[in-house]
Amino acid sequence: MEAHAMISVSGLVQGVGYRWFACKHAQSLGLSGFVQNEYNDTVSAEVEGEKSAIEEFIVHLKTGPRSAHVHAVDVEWSEPTHVFTGFRIR
């Protein structure tokens, strides 16, 4: 079953390779969408794909790269929009 998720990650997640880490895992799971830094020092991601793949992606996001310290990962689920092609860093 396909799904869409808006994800917000807080903690020490900017300037530590977090977006590259997220992009690599999203691409390996066949997800589409993007990841970007936000002005409030969080990282956000908008992803679409198989719900099980998104759930696995979220597990990776909770860990992050070695230099990151993730405090929270918030997820809002919805129906897929099919507007993305591939996954990229913004």
PLY file of the C-alpha trace (Angstrom):
ply
format ascii 1.0
element vertex 90
property float x
property float y
property float z
element edge 89
property int vertex1
property int vertex2
end_header
0.00 0.00 0.00
1.39 3.37 -0.99
1.47 6.28 1.44
2.67 9.85 1.88
4.43 11.17 5.00
5.51 14.58 6.24
8.39 14.05 8.66
10.08 16.51 11.03
13.30 15.59 12.82
14.60 17.59 15.76
17.89 17.49 17.63
21.43 18.06 16.37
20.55 17.31 12.75
21.95 20.24 10.75
25.59 20.46 9.70
26.24 16.78 10.43
25.47 15.10 7.08
21.90 14.28 8.06
20.27 15.25 4.74
22.79 13.19 2.76
22.18 10.25 5.13
18.40 10.57 4.69
18.66 10.89 0.91
20.86 7.80 0.62
18.40 5.69 2.63
15.32 7.04 0.84
16.84 6.25 -2.55
17.86 2.74 -1.46
14.25 2.11 -0.33
12.78 3.38 -3.61
11.06 6.38 -2.03
10.35 9.67 -3.77
10.27 13.16 -2.32
12.81 15.44 -0.67
14.65 16.34 2.52
15.59 19.87 3.59
16.89 21.98 6.47
14.36 24.24 8.18
14.95 27.65 9.79
14.10 26.27 13.25
17.15 23.91 13.16
15.07 20.84 12.29
15.21 18.72 9.16
12.01 17.95 7.29
11.25 15.30 4.70
8.27 14.70 2.48
8.20 11.14 1.17
6.01 8.83 -0.86
6.20 5.15 -1.57
5.30 1.82 -0.04
4.20 2.37 3.57
6.53 -0.40 4.78
9.48 1.34 3.05
8.55 4.67 4.66
8.36 2.96 8.05
11.86 1.53 7.50
13.05 5.00 6.43
11.70 6.43 9.70
13.72 3.83 11.66
16.87 5.10 9.89
15.91 8.72 10.58
15.60 8.00 14.30
19.23 6.84 14.31
20.78 9.32 11.86
24.48 9.50 11.00
27.05 9.08 13.79
27.54 12.81 14.31
23.79 13.51 14.72
21.78 13.41 17.94
18.10 12.86 17.14
15.66 13.96 19.83
12.34 13.36 18.05
10.87 12.25 14.74
7.30 13.44 14.12
5.29 11.90 11.27
2.02 12.92 9.64
0.54 10.31 7.28
-1.74 10.99 4.31
-2.69 9.66 0.88
0.03 9.76 -1.82
-0.04 12.65 -4.29
2.31 11.14 -6.92
3.94 14.52 -7.60
7.56 13.47 -6.98
10.06 11.81 -9.28
13.04 10.47 -7.38
14.36 11.70 -4.06
16.54 14.76 -3.60
18.08 17.17 -1.13
16.68 20.70 -1.20
0 1
1 2
2 3
3 4
4 5
5 6
6 7
7 8
8 9
9 10
10 11
11 12
12 13
13 14
14 15
15 16
16 17
17 18
18 19
19 20
20 21
21 22
22 23
23 24
24 25
25 26
26 27
27 28
28 29
29 30
30 31
31 32
32 33
33 34
34 35
35 36
36 37
37 38
38 39
39 40
40 41
41 42
42 43
43 44
44 45
45 46
46 47
47 48
48 49
49 50
50 51
51 52
52 53
53 54
54 55
55 56
56 57
57 58
58 59
59 60
60 61
61 62
62 63
63 64
64 65
65 66
66 67
67 68
68 69
69 70
70 71
71 72
72 73
73 74
74 75
75 76
76 77
77 78
78 79
79 80
80 81
81 82
82 83
83 84
84 85
85 86
86 87
87 88
88 89
